[in-house]
Amino acid sequence: MQQFNNYKVTYRSPSNIAFIKYWGKKGRQLPINPSLSMTLSNSYTETTVEFSQSESGFELVSIEVEGVESLKFREKLLTFFNSIIDELSFLKNYKITIKTSNTFPHSAGIASSASGMSALCLCLLSLEAKLENKTLDLNRVSFFSRIASGSASRSIFPQFAHWGESFLDDSSNEFAREIHFENLPKLYDAIAIVSSSEKSVSSSSGHALIESHPYKEGRILQANHNFKAMVSSLRDNNLNEFGVLLEEEALSLHALMMSSNPSFILLEAQSLEVIKLIREFRLKTNLPLYFTIDAGPNIHMIYPENNKDEIEDFINTTIKPLSKKIIFDCRGEGPQFMGESFE
Ligand code: PMV
């Protein structure tokens, strides 16, 4: 076992967009259904963690988000550290300082918990690997990221990831796995920001409402069916079939929210307007532009490289005037190690 007085490490980790949605959990943050996501490229968190030897046990000295100390994140992180400290017991010898920043605006419909928590776990497990003289185990990083935020488990891997027990042999509820689609062109994600106000209901409260949801069993069946069908459509580069499933997943997620008790609506009038315009455009042009939506009002527009120019032209002329902003992103290659120092 190595010893370090100080260790400092920086990672960039991307967000991801779920194509098959994780909604509802059981046990220790395990999903009730399998999910499938595309790892993004431009939307990422960069996190630096500095560890210094501590005589008095683990301490979170400070957590700076975009250069400002954050009490909100401090509380969230302390709950997370409490839940994992016995499994990562080397942390008891360190006090840590965290500095983190995102390339995308807050509440932009891009999951900052996925990029933020995966970047943090990469930094934590990087010290563990160093102490034990081992290489970083990405499944282990995904495991701890999952405990911090379910969707973060999928951000660890390049291109596409699946999480949750499914028909795939390597699937697991404990951590996500990488999946590649050799025949698929590169996919793009343009996010129409129709509102950047704070979500009225957090995803943790949303997940909790599934527990007693009248459609719970039906949703589990639907998600498993859609997961299998989507994997096969992506393997076959069948974008028509993929698009139908993608939109069904997004609308089912919001239908579950609207039919929860208490019910809630995260979509705005402009979200529906954008959806309508996308469908009209597709009918008129036959071009493969499809939407998905996370737990918020913003619309992710998914399209392949082959038709990028015509589709982005439509987005800029027709969708942009209805939106506060469009963020252009695409399939990415996963987290990046940015450097370390130690003594
Ligand atoms: O990881 P959480 O707890 O923030 O939940 C994410 C839920 C969705 O973004 C709506 C779907 C998903 O699979 O990412």
Residues whose N, C-alpha, C, O or C-beta is under 5 A from the ligand:
A	BS01	PMV	A18 I20 K21 Y22 S35 S149 G150 S151 A152 S203 D294 A295
